């Protein structure tokens, strides 16, 4: 009984701390908006080429389930990740370490807090689905058909996401930005793998629920079979996107045919999430300050023994050198070099080897491959770029930086220029390739991309004081560019890329950064 009380109070305290944050309000707003899109039919499940279900309680519940599972499967990780790191930074963890609280109980409490935050999104979806169903008045409300997929499919899915957030925070090298990037690609790979192994709508086969962690195959398989029963000419399959079919061919779908296998598979994912939480307890160091890096331990062990204190001697008279009457000349080049060194500080030799390899690969491949390699090369320094504008908050150096003469006109441009130089170097292979080809279109798109990325990183860093926002948005942005979405293509990957617009957007972002930094200086 005492153990349950400890877990409850730990999860409750952490949950209350989270809901007071602006990020939680942003999440709620996003969930409400997506719930509206799902319930109104704008977020559409579709069987190719143009078959979609009649909007009833079952259809709304399934659409919301796919929406929340896919969205929170990706974004939810970043929303809840950070509670353990916060205990490290604030010193609360060191206080907890002095109590009898065990590592499994601590990680279990953090997992329950994560689960509660993401579970609220599922509850909001359910309530919004009920209200929208009543307001639209298309069909009678069937509460069971609406709620069942959200409860049975979505809740185990977000429980799994919450457990991975705890696991990544228990491992030191996954706790920061590297873990954010790794999770994005791991989630995408797992999603693609589950889709490749599954068989949505294939005659004579059913989707494998034990690999379908988001539940979209369970829903997609049922929807596809219902569409084939009405329209035998469909090839099957299942898509999910924001679309507006002018004259869709509709069919009636009354919900998932629930089987024991589906219930067992969702229970499996709940147990799997609990197992990940217990695994994270093995990696968790319980805020032990003695676990230093190998390099630091080696340095301390190799340090010579303290020398004996010599006899005190009389010190000579010391005079301070008077300052010159004229003001010293400001050197922007010295500040720029310092910012560039600060940007690259701590990188190991292999980081430079990979960057050089990407530059050579850009130069030695076909133009289409070069553009893909350019995206990869500009993704490579993401953890360096994400520190722009937020280092002052992260390392608590705001007072020193902001007290310098005109930091908005000196330090901010120097930091941006250092990041622009980094983008230029990592993408120099593509630059030379485009020059050799005489491709003016690609050259201009390359230049604007090199201007836009540091501007984006600096703006997010200044506004949020954190590196996480830029890391999440930048990885997703580059992923969509690789999928050749024209509207967001600032590199010129696609023929219809509006890369010219991003020059003006870069200037706007720089202006926002400068104004925001000026406001921050006045408020401190």
C-alpha positions as CSV (number, residue, x, y, z in Angstrom):
1,X,0.0,0.0,0.0
2,X,2.8,2.4,0.8
3,X,4.5,1.6,-2.5
4,X,1.3,2.5,-4.4
5,X,1.1,5.8,-2.5
6,X,4.7,6.7,-3.4
7,X,4.0,6.0,-7.1
8,X,0.8,7.9,-7.0
9,X,2.3,11.0,-5.4
10,X,5.4,11.0,-7.6
11,X,3.2,10.7,-10.8
12,X,0.8,13.3,-9.5
13,X,3.5,15.9,-8.7
14,X,5.2,15.4,-12.0
15,X,1.8,15.6,-13.9
16,X,0.8,18.8,-12.1
17,X,4.2,20.3,-13.0
18,X,3.7,19.5,-16.7
19,X,0.2,20.8,-17.1
20,X,1.3,24.2,-15.9
21,X,3.6,24.5,-18.9
22,X,2.9,26.3,-22.2
23,X,3.8,23.2,-24.1
24,X,0.9,21.4,-22.5
25,X,-1.5,24.1,-23.7
26,X,-0.1,23.9,-27.2
27,X,-0.6,20.2,-27.2
28,X,-4.3,20.6,-26.1
29,X,-4.9,23.2,-28.8
30,X,-3.3,20.9,-31.4
31,X,-5.4,17.9,-30.2
32,X,-8.6,20.0,-30.4
33,X,-7.8,21.1,-33.9
34,X,-7.0,17.6,-35.1
35,X,-10.1,16.3,-33.4
36,X,-12.2,18.8,-35.4
37,X,-10.5,17.8,-38.6
38,X,-11.2,14.1,-37.9
39,X,-14.8,14.5,-36.8
40,X,-15.7,16.8,-39.7
41,X,-14.2,14.4,-42.3
42,X,-11.3,16.7,-43.4
43,X,-8.8,14.3,-41.9
44,X,-9.8,11.5,-44.2
45,X,-9.3,7.7,-44.3
46,X,-9.5,6.5,-47.8
47,X,-9.3,3.3,-49.9
48,X,-7.7,4.1,-53.2
49,X,-8.5,5.6,-55.5
50,X,-11.5,7.5,-54.0
51,X,-13.5,5.4,-51.6
52,X,-14.3,6.7,-48.2
53,X,-16.8,5.8,-45.5
54,X,-20.0,7.5,-44.4
55,X,-19.4,9.7,-41.4
56,X,-20.9,7.9,-38.5
57,X,-19.8,7.2,-34.9
58,X,-17.6,4.3,-35.9
59,X,-16.0,6.2,-38.7
60,X,-15.3,9.3,-36.5
61,X,-13.9,7.1,-33.7
62,X,-11.6,5.2,-36.1
63,X,-10.4,8.4,-37.8
64,X,-9.6,10.0,-34.4
65,X,-7.8,6.8,-33.3
66,X,-5.5,6.8,-36.3
67,X,-4.9,10.5,-35.9
68,X,-4.0,10.4,-32.3
69,X,-2.0,7.2,-32.6
70,X,0.2,8.5,-35.4
71,X,0.4,12.0,-34.1
72,X,1.2,11.2,-30.5
73,X,3.4,8.3,-31.6
74,X,5.7,10.9,-33.1
75,X,5.1,14.3,-31.4
76,X,3.9,12.8,-28.0
77,X,7.4,11.5,-27.4
78,X,8.9,15.0,-27.5
79,X,6.0,16.5,-25.4
80,X,6.6,14.2,-22.5
81,X,10.3,13.7,-22.7
82,X,12.3,15.9,-20.4
83,X,10.9,15.2,-16.9
84,X,14.0,13.2,-15.8
85,X,16.3,15.7,-17.3
86,X,14.5,18.5,-15.5
87,X,15.2,16.6,-12.2
88,X,18.9,16.6,-13.1
89,X,19.0,20.3,-13.9
90,X,17.0,21.6,-11.0
91,X,18.6,19.4,-8.4
92,X,15.4,17.7,-7.4
93,X,16.8,14.4,-8.4
94,X,19.7,14.7,-6.0
95,X,17.2,15.3,-3.2
96,X,15.2,12.2,-4.3
97,X,18.4,10.2,-4.3
98,X,18.7,10.7,-0.5
99,X,15.3,9.0,0.0
100,X,14.5,5.3,0.0
101,X,12.8,5.7,-3.4
102,X,14.0,2.9,-5.7
103,X,14.9,3.2,-9.3
104,X,12.0,1.1,-10.6
105,X,9.5,3.1,-8.6
106,X,10.9,6.4,-9.8
107,X,10.8,5.3,-13.5
108,X,7.3,3.8,-13.0
109,X,6.1,7.1,-11.6
110,X,7.6,9.0,-14.5
111,X,5.9,6.6,-17.0
112,X,2.5,7.0,-15.4
113,X,2.9,10.8,-15.5
114,X,3.8,10.6,-19.2
115,X,0.9,8.3,-19.8
116,X,-1.5,10.6,-18.0
117,X,-0.4,13.6,-20.1
118,X,-0.9,11.7,-23.4
119,X,-4.0,10.0,-22.1
120,X,-5.7,13.4,-21.7
121,X,-5.3,13.9,-25.4
122,X,-7.2,10.6,-26.0
123,X,-10.0,11.7,-23.6
124,X,-10.2,15.1,-25.3
125,X,-10.6,13.4,-28.7
126,X,-13.4,11.2,-27.3
127,X,-15.3,14.1,-25.8
128,X,-14.9,16.2,-29.0
129,X,-16.0,13.2,-31.1
130,X,-19.2,12.9,-29.1
131,X,-19.9,16.6,-29.4
132,X,-19.1,16.8,-33.1
133,X,-21.3,13.7,-33.8
134,X,-24.2,15.3,-32.0
135,X,-23.7,18.7,-33.7
136,X,-23.2,17.3,-37.2
137,X,-26.3,15.2,-36.7
138,X,-25.5,12.9,-39.6
139,X,-26.3,9.6,-37.8
140,X,-27.3,8.6,-34.4
141,X,-24.6,8.5,-31.7
142,X,-23.2,5.1,-31.0
143,X,-21.0,5.7,-28.0
144,X,-19.5,2.2,-28.0
145,X,-18.5,2.3,-31.7
146,X,-17.0,5.8,-31.1
147,X,-15.1,5.1,-27.9
148,X,-13.9,1.5,-28.4
149,X,-11.0,2.1,-30.9
150,X,-9.8,5.1,-28.8
151,X,-9.7,3.1,-25.6
152,X,-8.6,-0.3,-27.0
153,X,-6.1,0.9,-29.6
154,X,-5.0,4.5,-28.8
155,X,-4.4,4.1,-25.1
156,X,-1.9,1.2,-25.4
157,X,-0.2,3.1,-28.2
158,X,0.4,6.2,-26.1
159,X,1.5,4.0,-23.2
160,X,4.2,2.6,-25.4
161,X,5.3,6.1,-26.4
162,X,5.4,7.2,-22.8
163,X,7.7,4.2,-21.9
164,X,10.1,5.0,-24.7
165,X,10.4,8.6,-23.4
166,X,11.4,7.2,-20.0
167,X,13.9,4.8,-21.6
168,X,15.6,7.5,-23.6
169,X,15.9,9.7,-20.5
170,X,17.5,6.9,-18.5
171,X,20.4,6.5,-21.0
172,X,22.8,9.4,-20.9
173,X,23.7,9.7,-24.5
174,X,20.0,9.4,-25.6
175,X,18.8,12.1,-23.1
176,X,19.7,15.1,-25.3
177,X,19.2,16.1,-28.9
178,X,20.8,12.9,-30.3
179,X,18.0,10.9,-28.8
180,X,15.4,13.2,-30.3
181,X,16.8,12.6,-33.8
182,X,17.2,8.8,-33.3
183,X,13.6,8.4,-32.1
184,X,12.2,10.2,-35.1
185,X,14.0,7.8,-37.6
186,X,13.3,4.8,-35.3
187,X,9.6,5.7,-35.3
188,X,9.4,6.1,-39.0
189,X,11.3,2.8,-39.6
190,X,8.9,1.0,-37.3
191,X,5.9,2.5,-39.0
192,X,7.2,1.5,-42.4
193,X,8.2,-2.0,-41.2
194,X,4.7,-2.6,-39.8
195,X,3.2,-1.5,-43.0
196,X,5.5,-3.7,-45.1
197,X,5.0,-6.8,-43.0
198,X,1.2,-6.2,-42.7
199,X,-1.3,-6.9,-45.5
200,X,-4.0,-4.3,-45.4
201,X,-7.0,-5.5,-47.4
202,X,-5.3,-8.5,-49.0
203,X,-7.9,-11.2,-49.7
204,X,-7.4,-14.3,-47.5
205,X,-5.1,-12.5,-45.1
206,X,-5.5,-10.3,-42.0
207,X,-3.2,-7.7,-40.5
208,X,-0.8,-8.9,-37.8
209,X,-2.0,-7.0,-34.7
210,X,1.2,-7.9,-32.7
211,X,3.4,-5.7,-34.9
212,X,0.8,-2.9,-35.4
213,X,1.8,-0.7,-32.4
214,X,-0.3,2.3,-33.7
215,X,-3.3,0.2,-34.6
216,X,-3.7,1.8,-38.1
217,X,-3.4,-1.6,-39.8
218,X,-6.2,-3.1,-37.7
219,X,-8.5,-0.2,-38.7
220,X,-7.2,0.0,-42.3
221,X,-7.8,-3.7,-42.9
222,X,-11.4,-3.5,-41.7
223,X,-12.1,-0.4,-43.7
224,X,-10.5,-1.8,-46.9
225,X,-12.6,-5.0,-46.7
226,X,-15.8,-3.0,-46.2
227,X,-15.0,-0.9,-49.3
228,X,-14.3,-4.0,-51.4
229,X,-17.6,-5.5,-50.4
230,X,-19.4,-2.5,-51.9
231,X,-16.9,-1.7,-54.7
232,X,-15.2,-5.0,-55.9
233,X,-13.0,-3.1,-58.4
234,X,-10.9,-1.6,-55.7
235,X,-7.4,-2.9,-55.3
236,X,-7.5,-2.6,-51.6
237,X,-5.0,-0.7,-49.5
238,X,-5.5,2.2,-47.1
239,X,-4.4,5.8,-47.0
240,X,-4.8,8.5,-44.4
241,X,-4.3,12.2,-45.1
242,X,-5.9,15.7,-45.0
243,X,-7.8,15.7,-48.3
244,X,-10.9,17.0,-49.9
245,X,-12.5,14.6,-52.4
246,X,-14.9,16.5,-54.6
247,X,-17.2,13.6,-55.3
248,X,-16.1,10.6,-53.1
249,X,-17.6,7.2,-53.5
250,X,-18.9,6.3,-50.0
251,X,-19.6,3.1,-48.3
252,X,-21.0,2.2,-44.9
253,X,-18.6,1.0,-42.3
254,X,-20.0,0.0,-38.9
255,X,-16.7,-0.5,-37.0
256,X,-14.1,-3.0,-36.3
257,X,-15.0,-6.7,-35.8
258,X,-13.3,-7.1,-32.4
259,X,-11.6,-10.4,-31.9
260,X,-9.7,-12.0,-29.0
261,X,-6.5,-11.6,-30.9
262,X,-6.9,-7.8,-31.1
263,X,-7.5,-7.5,-27.4
264,X,-4.6,-9.8,-26.6
265,X,-2.3,-7.8,-28.9
266,X,-3.2,-4.5,-27.2
267,X,-2.6,-6.1,-23.8
268,X,0.8,-7.2,-25.2
269,X,1.8,-3.7,-26.0
270,X,0.8,-2.5,-22.5
271,X,3.0,-5.3,-21.0
272,X,5.7,-4.4,-23.4
273,X,5.6,-0.8,-22.3
274,X,5.8,-1.8,-18.7
275,X,8.8,-4.0,-19.6
276,X,10.5,-1.0,-21.2
277,X,10.0,1.0,-18.0
278,X,11.6,-1.8,-15.9
279,X,14.5,-1.9,-18.4
280,X,15.0,1.8,-18.1
281,X,15.4,1.3,-14.4
282,X,18.5,-0.8,-15.1
283,X,20.1,2.1,-17.1
284,X,19.1,4.8,-14.7
285,X,21.9,6.0,-12.5
286,X,19.6,7.4,-9.7
287,X,21.3,10.8,-10.0
288,X,24.7,9.4,-8.9
289,X,27.3,12.1,-9.3
290,X,30.1,9.6,-9.1
291,X,29.4,8.3,-12.5
292,X,31.7,10.5,-14.4
293,X,32.8,10.2,-18.0
294,X,35.8,7.9,-18.8
295,X,37.8,10.8,-19.9
296,X,37.2,12.8,-16.7
297,X,38.1,9.7,-14.6
298,X,41.2,9.2,-16.5
299,X,42.2,12.8,-16.2
300,X,41.7,12.7,-12.4
301,X,43.6,9.4,-12.0
302,X,46.5,10.7,-14.1
303,X,46.8,14.0,-12.2
304,X,49.9,14.3,-10.2
305,X,49.9,14.3,-6.4
306,X,49.4,17.8,-4.9
307,X,52.7,19.5,-4.3
308,X,53.9,20.6,-0.9
309,X,53.1,24.2,0.0
310,X,56.3,26.3,-0.2
311,X,57.3,28.8,2.5
312,X,55.5,32.1,2.1
313,X,57.6,34.9,0.6
314,X,57.0,38.6,0.5
315,X,55.3,39.5,-2.7
316,X,56.6,42.5,-4.7
317,X,54.5,45.7,-5.0
318,X,51.9,45.2,-7.8
319,X,50.6,48.1,-9.9
320,X,47.6,47.8,-12.2
321,X,48.1,48.9,-15.8
322,X,46.0,51.9,-16.5
323,X,43.3,51.6,-19.2
324,X,43.9,53.6,-22.4
325,X,42.0,56.9,-22.7
326,X,40.4,55.9,-26.0
327,X,37.8,53.1,-26.3
328,X,39.2,49.8,-27.6
329,X,38.2,49.0,-31.2
330,X,35.5,46.4,-31.5
331,X,36.6,43.4,-33.6
332,X,33.7,41.5,-35.2
333,X,36.1,39.0,-36.7
334,X,37.3,37.9,-33.3
335,X,33.7,37.5,-32.0
336,X,32.8,35.5,-35.1
337,X,35.8,33.2,-34.7
338,X,34.8,32.7,-31.0
339,X,31.2,31.9,-31.9
340,X,32.5,29.4,-34.6
341,X,34.7,27.7,-32.0
342,X,31.9,27.6,-29.6
343,X,29.6,26.1,-32.2
344,X,32.1,23.3,-33.0
345,X,33.3,22.7,-29.5
346,X,33.4,19.1,-28.3
347,X,33.0,17.4,-31.6
348,X,35.1,14.3,-32.0
349,X,37.3,13.4,-35.0
350,X,34.7,11.0,-36.5
351,X,32.2,13.9,-36.7
352,X,34.5,15.7,-39.1
353,X,35.2,12.5,-41.0
354,X,31.5,11.9,-41.7
355,X,31.0,15.6,-42.7
356,X,34.0,15.4,-45.1
357,X,32.7,12.1,-46.5
358,X,29.3,13.7,-47.2
359,X,31.0,16.7,-48.9
360,X,33.0,14.3,-51.2
361,X,29.8,12.2,-51.9
362,X,27.9,15.4,-53.0
363,X,30.7,16.2,-55.4
364,X,31.0,12.7,-57.0
365,X,27.4,11.8,-57.6
366,X,24.6,12.5,-60.1
367,X,22.7,15.8,-59.5
368,X,19.6,14.1,-58.1
369,X,21.7,12.1,-55.7
370,X,23.6,15.2,-54.8
371,X,20.5,17.0,-53.7
372,X,19.5,14.1,-51.4
373,X,23.0,14.1,-50.0
374,X,22.8,17.8,-49.4
375,X,19.7,17.2,-47.2
376,X,21.6,14.6,-45.3
377,X,24.7,16.8,-45.0
378,X,22.6,19.7,-43.6
379,X,20.9,17.4,-41.2
380,X,24.2,16.2,-39.9
381,X,25.0,19.3,-37.8
382,X,21.5,19.5,-36.3
383,X,22.7,19.2,-32.7
384,X,25.1,22.1,-33.3
385,X,22.5,24.3,-34.9
386,X,19.9,23.7,-32.3
387,X,22.0,25.5,-29.7
388,X,21.7,28.8,-31.5
389,X,19.9,31.4,-29.4
390,X,19.3,28.9,-26.5
391,X,22.8,28.4,-25.1
392,X,22.4,31.4,-22.9
393,X,19.3,29.8,-21.2
394,X,20.7,26.3,-21.1
395,X,24.0,27.3,-19.5
396,X,22.6,30.2,-17.5
397,X,25.0,32.7,-19.1
398,X,22.3,35.3,-19.9
399,X,23.6,37.9,-17.5
400,X,27.1,37.8,-19.0
401,X,26.0,37.7,-22.6
402,X,23.3,40.4,-22.2
403,X,25.6,42.7,-20.3
404,X,28.0,42.9,-23.3
405,X,27.9,46.1,-25.4
406,X,25.1,45.8,-28.0
407,X,24.6,42.0,-28.0
408,X,21.7,42.2,-30.5
409,X,23.9,44.0,-33.0
410,X,27.1,42.0,-32.3
411,X,26.7,38.6,-30.7
412,X,23.5,37.6,-32.5
413,X,24.8,38.3,-36.0
414,X,28.1,36.6,-35.1
415,X,26.3,33.5,-34.0
416,X,24.2,33.4,-37.1
417,X,27.2,33.9,-39.4
418,X,29.0,31.0,-37.6
419,X,26.1,28.8,-38.3
420,X,25.9,30.0,-41.9
421,X,29.6,29.1,-42.3
422,X,28.9,25.7,-41.0
423,X,26.1,25.1,-43.5
424,X,28.4,26.4,-46.3
425,X,31.1,24.0,-45.4
426,X,28.9,20.9,-45.0
427,X,27.1,21.7,-48.2
428,X,30.2,22.8,-50.2
429,X,30.3,19.6,-52.3
430,X,26.9,20.4,-53.7
431,X,27.9,24.0,-54.2
432,X,30.9,23.0,-56.4
433,X,28.8,20.5,-58.2
434,X,26.2,23.0,-59.2
435,X,28.9,25.5,-60.2
436,X,30.5,22.9,-62.5
437,X,27.1,22.2,-64.0
438,X,26.3,25.9,-64.4
439,X,22.9,25.3,-62.8
440,X,21.9,28.8,-61.6
441,X,18.5,27.6,-60.3
442,X,20.2,25.0,-58.0
443,X,22.9,27.5,-56.9
444,X,20.3,30.1,-55.8
445,X,18.3,27.5,-54.0
446,X,21.4,26.2,-52.2
447,X,22.3,29.8,-51.1
448,X,18.8,30.5,-49.8
449,X,18.8,27.1,-48.0
450,X,22.1,28.0,-46.3
451,X,20.6,31.3,-45.2
452,X,17.2,29.9,-44.1
453,X,18.3,27.1,-41.8
454,X,20.5,29.2,-39.4
455,X,17.7,31.8,-39.3
456,X,15.2,29.2,-38.4
457,X,17.4,27.7,-35.7
458,X,18.2,31.1,-34.2
459,X,14.6,32.1,-34.1
460,X,13.4,29.0,-32.3
461,X,16.3,29.1,-29.9
462,X,15.7,32.7,-28.9
463,X,11.9,32.3,-28.6
464,X,11.8,29.0,-26.7
465,X,15.2,29.0,-24.9
466,X,15.4,25.3,-25.8
467,X,16.9,23.2,-28.6
468,X,14.1,20.7,-28.7
469,X,11.6,22.7,-30.8
470,X,14.1,23.2,-33.7
471,X,15.3,19.6,-33.6
472,X,11.7,18.3,-33.9
473,X,10.6,20.7,-36.7
474,X,13.8,20.6,-38.6
475,X,14.0,16.8,-38.8
476,X,10.4,16.6,-39.9
477,X,10.9,19.4,-42.4
478,X,13.9,17.7,-44.0
479,X,12.0,14.4,-44.1
480,X,9.2,16.0,-46.0
481,X,11.6,17.6,-48.4
482,X,13.1,14.1,-49.1
483,X,9.5,13.1,-49.9
484,X,9.4,16.0,-52.4
485,X,6.7,18.1,-50.9
486,X,7.0,21.3,-53.0
487,X,5.5,23.8,-50.6
488,X,8.2,23.4,-48.0
489,X,11.1,22.7,-50.3
490,X,13.6,25.5,-49.7
491,X,16.5,23.5,-51.2
492,X,15.1,23.2,-54.7
493,X,14.6,19.4,-54.6
494,X,11.4,19.7,-56.7
495,X,10.7,21.7,-59.9
496,X,7.9,23.6,-58.2
497,X,9.9,24.6,-55.2
498,X,9.0,28.1,-54.0
499,X,12.6,28.6,-52.7
500,X,12.5,32.3,-53.6
501,X,10.0,32.9,-50.8
502,X,12.4,31.6,-48.2
503,X,14.8,34.5,-48.8
504,X,12.1,36.9,-47.4
505,X,11.2,34.4,-44.7
506,X,14.8,34.3,-43.6
507,X,14.9,38.1,-43.2
508,X,11.6,38.0,-41.2
509,X,13.0,35.3,-38.9
510,X,16.2,37.3,-38.3
511,X,14.1,40.4,-37.4
512,X,11.9,38.3,-35.1
513,X,15.1,37.0,-33.4
514,X,16.5,40.5,-32.9
515,X,13.3,42.0,-31.5
516,X,12.7,39.0,-29.2
517,X,16.3,39.2,-27.9
518,X,15.9,42.9,-27.3
519,X,12.7,42.3,-25.3
520,X,14.4,39.6,-23.3
521,X,17.2,42.0,-22.4
522,X,14.8,44.6,-21.1
523,X,12.8,42.1,-19.0
524,X,15.9,40.8,-17.1
